Amino acid sequence: MTLDQMFSFGIIGAVIALLIWDRLRYDLVATLALLAAVAVGIVEPKEAFLGFSDDIVIIVGSALVVSAAVGRSGVVEAAMRPLAPRMKTVWAQVVILTGAVTLLSAVVKNIGALAIFMPIALQIARRTGTPVSLLLMPMAFGSLLGGLMTLVGTSPNIIVSRVRTEIMGEPFGMFDFTPVGLVVAVAGVAFLTVGYRLLPKGRATAAGPAFSIDDYTAEVRLPGGTPFVGKTVADLEAFGEGEVTVASIIRENNRRYVPSGHWVLYENDILVLEADTQALADLVKRAALRMMHDKELEGVQNEEDMAVIEAVVEQRSSLIGRNIEEIALRERHGVNLLALSRRGRPIRQRLRRVRLKAGDLVVLQGRASGLPDTLAELGCLPLAERDLAIGRTPKRSIALGVLAVTVALVATGTVPVALAFFGAAVAMTALKVVTLKEAYDAVEWPILVLLGALIPVSETLRGTGGTELIAAGLSGAAQGLPPVGALALILVTAMAVTPFLNNAATVLVMAPIGASLAEHLGLRPDAFLMAVAVGAGCDFLTPIGHQCNTLVMGPGGYRFGDYWRLGLPLSIMVVVLGTAAIALFWPLAPR
């Protein structure tokens, strides 16, 4: 092993270790890796930033804007309304919602497709009383399956296409992924329409006028006017009809106590309550309690101006890693944090000191007219059906027209993919389907930084001959296996690595290795590249390998282990059917 190979393996190994450690954001890890690669001389200074000009960055960023435009145009909600009367049973809801997300994920980014359908699913769950935990994970998995069907459905496909260009001089086309992706997606959705029964039912329930998740933690003050001054904790819990728990009492200069039922309540006690939002709201109103963070907001004239909304903190949110004191939520953004839920588990800190995480559920209070813009600014997805503004109908037509023209141009090869989707993003903005602010907010900048920084780092594996070393090791492991077995090996390897890395990072590392393995075995690289794309695009085992899984974790009330219930049999199905489909449509034997 040469010194350059040792540097390359060391830096990429450090990247993997830091991403597993999960204390530094993945974009920061990627930029540190780039600087390290330049410092040791395996990336030339003049080539350090070539990754940021790569077509991948343009395609991913543009596709996100197009996805946001399709979502904000209201075309999906309009298309789903005729189907709403048919979604009376849980089975029908799973079939229609999962199928719809899967189809939409083929033409827009899968994370965008899921974000569009989540509010619809939550509204249907509220109306029908369906546990939302039975809907959201199948939808998330369906969005991953749908992304396999076209070039732009998911980032791994785009990256694999780029690697094919470098190896064979020609990228994969828009629909080269469709035969394999369609087989896997149809079989996967068919399984999900039955397999949803494996999911927990009691963690999250739909009830009341707003969608509620058990359990939120909220802080209330016991004012002098309430009849519960001098009463006991048990009295207050009984008044809440057993649906509210007094988890702790804060008094005597912020000292926290875990009370027994006989504890007496005193004026100005701060009570930490655990309940769903409906039970919490009822108790606060009936017992004349005061929400700790229910403070006056600038510009609010009367009670009718106020609104309270539940939302989930997205991965791109500026709230992540900060508490409300650091954010100055009320002063800067004009909203109050009333309650917080984290995967159905109790919060042990004061709410104002809790550092928010992706997937947290928050109850925010603010001006009704400004809440939608504030949520978008904060990077939070509202858990309610969106009201479509009057006059949106023409923009639905524009959004559909731009999307159709873009797909047609790419499919016929008239325009390169990067240029076509960049043009579509510009058109959506120029025609005011989305505003400039909405377009910039839709772009996941950390992902683009990750891609731009890791592209030159990952290329050091091939440039130093590292991919050949790994491929030689894998070919040794594949000795005695038929070609299809070697194909399954690379698919399983990519699938196993993805939960610990971002799926884009997985493909940047694994695609050259897959191509080198094919060369070692004397087989065509296309099938192995396709296997890497399928494996990296199908993380069904954890909530952290893909943003779609993370997005539904909080609203669905899921725990880490819940993903195995549905994800393990689905993963096995993808490996078996995916390997067979790839071998069928992309012959392994050399020409």
Buried (B, 14 or more C-beta within 10 A) or exposed (E): EEEBBBBBBEBBEBBBEBBEEEEEBBBBBBBBBBBBBBEBEBBEEEBBEBBBEBBBBBBBBBBBBBBBBBBBBBBBBEEBEEBBEEBEEBBBBBBBBBBBBBBBBBBBBBBBBBBBBBBBBBBBBBEBEBBBBBBBBBBBBBBBBBBBBBBBBBBBBBBBBBBBEEBBEEBBBBBBBBBBBBBBBBBBBEBBBEBBEBBBEEBBBBBBEBBBBBBBBBBBBBBEEBEBBEBBBBBBBEBBEEBBBBBBBBBEEEEBEEBEEEBEBEEEBBBBBBBBBBBBBBBBEEBEBBBBBBEEBEEBEEEEBBBBBBBBBBBBBBBBEBBBEEBEBBEEBBBBBBBBBBBBEBBEEBBBEBEBBBBBBBBBBBBEEBBBBBBBBBBBBBBBBBEBEEEBEEBBEBBBEBBEBBBEBBBEEEBBBBBBBBBBBBBBBEBEBBEEEBBEBBBBEBBBBBBBBBBBBBBBBBBBBBBBBBBEEBBEEBEEBEBBEBBBBBBBBBBBBBBBBBBBBBBBBBBBBBBBBBBBBEBBBBBBBBBBBBBBBBBBBBBBBBBBBBBBBBBBBBBEEBBBBBBEBBBEBBBEBBBBBBBEBBBBEEE
